[in-house]
Amino acid sequence: MAAEFLTRLGYEIIDKNWTRRGAEIDLIARDGDCLVFVEVKYRLSDAYGDPLISMDNRKIARLAKSAARYLAENDLTQVDCRFDVVAIRKIGAATEIEHVPNAFFPPEGAMP
């Protein structure tokens, strides 16, 4: 659902559910010349709160480390990149998708 949403916005999806020994990235996309690492948060109810709030410092650091690993494995240097979050709330028949471009900056030293 998130990949389809971003594609309609003009993003090119490069990879879905990229994983390497403990590293995980939900979506990797291109938005023009920018490489975008996308965290997707999905909720079927409000029981656990707003999905955007769930992006704590630990999760941000883990995603930044995964992104650094992806960049290194693919020998990508001097590439503009950013972190987006897509929150999907499906409550009953209603589905709401919220996209936050450039949702956070990685901790100092987490990215090459």
Secondary structure, 3 states (H helix, E strand, C coil): CHHHHHHHCCCEEEEEEEEECCEEEEEEEEECCEEEEEEEEEECCCCCCCCCCCCCHHHHHHHHHHHHHHHHHCCCCCCCEEEEEEEEEEECCEEEEEEECCCCCCCCCCCC
